[in-house]
Amino acid sequence: MKNFLFDFDGTLADTLPLCISAFREAIEPLAGRKLSDADIIETFGPSEEGTIAALIPDHQEQGLRGYLNSYETLHHKWPAPFPGMVEILRFLREKGAFVGMVTGKGAKSAALSLERFGISDLFQAIETGSPRGPVKDEKIAHLLKTFNLDRAETLYIGDVVSDITASHACGIKATAAAWAATADLEALRAAQPDFLFTSIADFDAFIRGFFQ
């Protein structure tokens, strides 16, 4: 493998709880009701603009401003990526691999987290989500074409079933990142990824094996 494309939330960092907390803080006052984690999670797929449109269609602009403000304010509670992930990214860059990110996050929240974590410079390309719905397959395909990446030498790493299906739809291999507490291990196994890891240490050894 020479090309490595990473998801963000739940793969590089344990930021799904941050997203949920920020959505709840921003949306509940406008919706006039309490929101469970499930209420929020079931709208995932689009970027945050799509989630806000689904939950508070009459307050989209205010909701988005509130979300981004809460996301930034709460971010200090999630100060770093998963232990070991930055070292993996740096190792890949040092070895001359292509390292990209394809995330369903909106561009603003993605940029904020990358800046907070100090890892923006570790990615040669970053593709973010769309308010119209899941577009990960389109974004992967765009990177493959733009950078003329060999599909046989490209691996996507993500933590949800749609990451696996999007990767396979694009003709590349998929690694299931099942090390976050939010990962659904059985669902990931059922999606038949090419590789699956429940620990970052094992994933690190796997990555280094490509360069021995």
PLY file of the C-alpha trace (Angstrom):
ply
format ascii 1.0
element vertex 212
property float x
property float y
property float z
element edge 211
property int vertex1
property int vertex2
end_header
0.00 0.00 0.00
1.20 3.48 -0.90
-1.88 5.65 -0.38
-3.78 6.00 2.89
-7.08 7.84 3.26
-8.42 8.46 6.75
-11.80 9.25 8.21
-11.76 11.72 11.11
-14.42 11.33 13.83
-14.02 8.00 15.61
-10.96 7.08 13.55
-8.27 9.70 14.12
-9.88 11.18 17.22
-12.59 10.40 19.73
-14.60 13.42 18.59
-18.04 11.92 18.05
-18.98 12.80 21.66
-17.79 16.35 20.95
-20.04 16.57 17.89
-23.04 15.22 19.81
-22.47 17.61 22.72
-22.13 20.60 20.40
-25.26 19.65 18.45
-27.24 19.26 21.67
-26.05 22.59 23.09
-26.83 24.45 19.87
-30.05 22.76 18.81
-32.06 22.06 21.97
-32.86 25.73 22.72
-34.03 26.25 19.13
-35.93 22.97 18.91
-37.63 23.49 22.25
-37.08 19.89 23.27
-34.46 17.53 24.62
-32.47 15.49 22.14
-31.09 12.03 22.88
-27.82 10.82 21.40
-29.90 8.60 19.10
-31.95 11.59 17.88
-28.75 13.26 16.78
-26.86 10.23 15.49
-29.69 9.08 13.23
-29.28 12.32 11.23
-25.57 11.66 10.59
-24.42 11.13 7.02
-24.58 14.68 5.72
-22.25 17.32 7.13
-23.39 19.28 10.17
-25.44 21.56 7.91
-27.53 18.54 6.95
-27.97 17.44 10.56
-29.14 20.91 11.55
-31.52 21.09 8.58
-33.06 17.78 9.64
-33.52 18.75 13.29
-34.37 22.46 13.11
-35.30 23.29 9.49
-36.63 26.73 10.48
-33.45 27.82 12.26
-30.65 26.53 10.04
-28.35 29.56 9.97
-28.68 30.23 13.69
-28.26 26.54 14.42
-25.08 26.28 12.38
-23.56 29.34 14.05
-24.43 27.92 17.43
-23.02 24.51 16.56
-19.68 25.87 15.37
-19.43 28.11 18.43
-20.20 25.21 20.79
-17.85 22.91 18.87
-15.00 25.36 19.34
-15.86 26.13 22.97
-16.11 22.47 23.99
-13.11 21.28 21.99
-10.71 21.61 24.92
-12.36 18.55 26.46
-11.05 16.55 23.49
-7.54 18.03 23.24
-5.75 15.46 21.10
-6.23 12.63 18.60
-6.23 9.02 19.76
-2.83 8.14 21.28
-0.56 6.83 18.55
-2.43 8.23 15.56
-0.24 11.28 15.02
2.82 9.03 15.07
1.24 6.83 12.39
0.50 9.83 10.17
4.03 11.16 10.58
5.51 7.75 9.85
3.52 7.49 6.62
4.62 10.94 5.46
8.24 10.17 6.30
8.00 7.03 4.17
6.69 9.01 1.21
3.16 7.65 1.32
0.19 9.69 0.12
-1.90 10.63 3.15
-5.37 12.07 2.67
-8.50 12.67 4.69
-12.05 12.00 3.55
-14.53 12.96 6.25
-18.23 13.63 6.47
-17.53 16.65 8.69
-18.22 20.10 7.35
-15.22 22.10 6.18
-15.27 24.57 9.10
-15.40 22.04 11.93
-12.83 19.84 10.19
-10.44 22.78 9.81
-10.98 23.76 13.44
-10.13 20.28 14.75
-7.12 19.88 12.48
-5.79 23.23 13.67
-6.43 22.41 17.33
-4.64 19.10 16.95
-1.81 20.64 14.94
-2.01 18.01 12.20
-3.20 19.95 9.13
0.21 19.67 7.50
0.18 15.86 7.68
-2.47 15.57 4.96
-1.78 16.13 1.28
-5.49 16.43 0.55
-8.63 16.91 2.64
-12.16 16.22 1.42
-15.10 17.20 3.64
-18.79 16.35 3.73
-21.88 17.73 2.04
-25.21 18.92 3.49
-27.02 16.92 0.81
-26.09 13.57 2.30
-23.36 10.92 2.40
-20.87 11.58 -0.39
-17.83 9.68 0.83
-17.68 7.52 -2.29
-17.70 10.65 -4.46
-14.96 12.24 -2.38
-12.78 9.12 -2.46
-13.26 8.88 -6.22
-12.31 12.54 -6.58
-9.02 12.01 -4.75
-8.24 8.89 -6.76
-8.72 10.83 -9.99
-7.13 14.13 -8.95
-3.94 12.54 -7.65
-3.94 9.59 -10.05
-3.83 7.14 -7.16
-3.57 3.43 -7.94
-6.69 1.77 -6.52
-4.76 -1.41 -5.79
-2.35 0.61 -3.65
-4.96 2.66 -1.79
-6.47 1.95 1.63
-9.29 3.76 3.41
-9.51 3.69 7.20
-12.88 4.41 8.82
-15.02 3.48 11.79
-18.53 2.98 10.38
-20.16 0.60 7.91
-20.68 3.32 5.30
-16.90 3.82 5.21
-16.47 0.19 4.23
-19.15 0.25 1.55
-17.91 3.56 0.10
-14.36 2.21 -0.13
-15.43 -0.98 -1.86
-17.69 0.98 -4.22
-14.58 2.87 -5.31
-12.56 -0.30 -5.80
-10.17 0.20 -2.90
-9.53 -1.81 0.24
-11.10 -0.82 3.55
-9.81 -1.03 7.09
-12.39 -0.96 9.88
-11.18 1.23 12.74
-12.91 -0.36 15.72
-10.82 1.14 18.50
-13.26 3.89 19.54
-15.84 3.23 22.24
-18.44 4.41 19.72
-17.56 1.73 17.14
-20.13 -1.00 16.44
-17.79 -3.98 16.18
-20.36 -6.52 15.04
-21.77 -4.22 12.37
-18.26 -3.52 11.10
-17.45 -7.23 10.93
-20.69 -7.88 9.05
-19.70 -5.25 6.46
-16.73 -7.46 5.53
-13.86 -4.98 5.60
-10.55 -6.16 4.20
-8.94 -5.51 7.58
-10.28 -4.78 11.06
-8.46 -3.56 14.15
-9.67 -3.01 17.69
-6.42 -1.44 18.89
-4.26 1.32 17.47
-1.13 -0.60 18.47
-2.11 -3.47 16.16
-3.02 -1.02 13.40
0.35 0.69 13.81
2.18 -2.62 13.39
0.05 -3.37 10.32
0.91 -0.02 8.73
4.62 -0.37 9.42
4.56 -3.80 7.81
4.00 -2.21 4.41
7.38 -0.50 4.61
9.65 -3.26 5.90
0 1
1 2
2 3
3 4
4 5
5 6
6 7
7 8
8 9
9 10
10 11
11 12
12 13
13 14
14 15
15 16
16 17
17 18
18 19
19 20
20 21
21 22
22 23
23 24
24 25
25 26
26 27
27 28
28 29
29 30
30 31
31 32
32 33
33 34
34 35
35 36
36 37
37 38
38 39
39 40
40 41
41 42
42 43
43 44
44 45
45 46
46 47
47 48
48 49
49 50
50 51
51 52
52 53
53 54
54 55
55 56
56 57
57 58
58 59
59 60
60 61
61 62
62 63
63 64
64 65
65 66
66 67
67 68
68 69
69 70
70 71
71 72
72 73
73 74
74 75
75 76
76 77
77 78
78 79
79 80
80 81
81 82
82 83
83 84
84 85
85 86
86 87
87 88
88 89
89 90
90 91
91 92
92 93
93 94
94 95
95 96
96 97
97 98
98 99
99 100
100 101
101 102
102 103
103 104
104 105
105 106
106 107
107 108
108 109
109 110
110 111
111 112
112 113
113 114
114 115
115 116
116 117
117 118
118 119
119 120
120 121
121 122
122 123
123 124
124 125
125 126
126 127
127 128
128 129
129 130
130 131
131 132
132 133
133 134
134 135
135 136
136 137
137 138
138 139
139 140
140 141
141 142
142 143
143 144
144 145
145 146
146 147
147 148
148 149
149 150
150 151
151 152
152 153
153 154
154 155
155 156
156 157
157 158
158 159
159 160
160 161
161 162
162 163
163 164
164 165
165 166
166 167
167 168
168 169
169 170
170 171
171 172
172 173
173 174
174 175
175 176
176 177
177 178
178 179
179 180
180 181
181 182
182 183
183 184
184 185
185 186
186 187
187 188
188 189
189 190
190 191
191 192
192 193
193 194
194 195
195 196
196 197
197 198
198 199
199 200
200 201
201 202
202 203
203 204
204 205
205 206
206 207
207 208
208 209
209 210
210 211
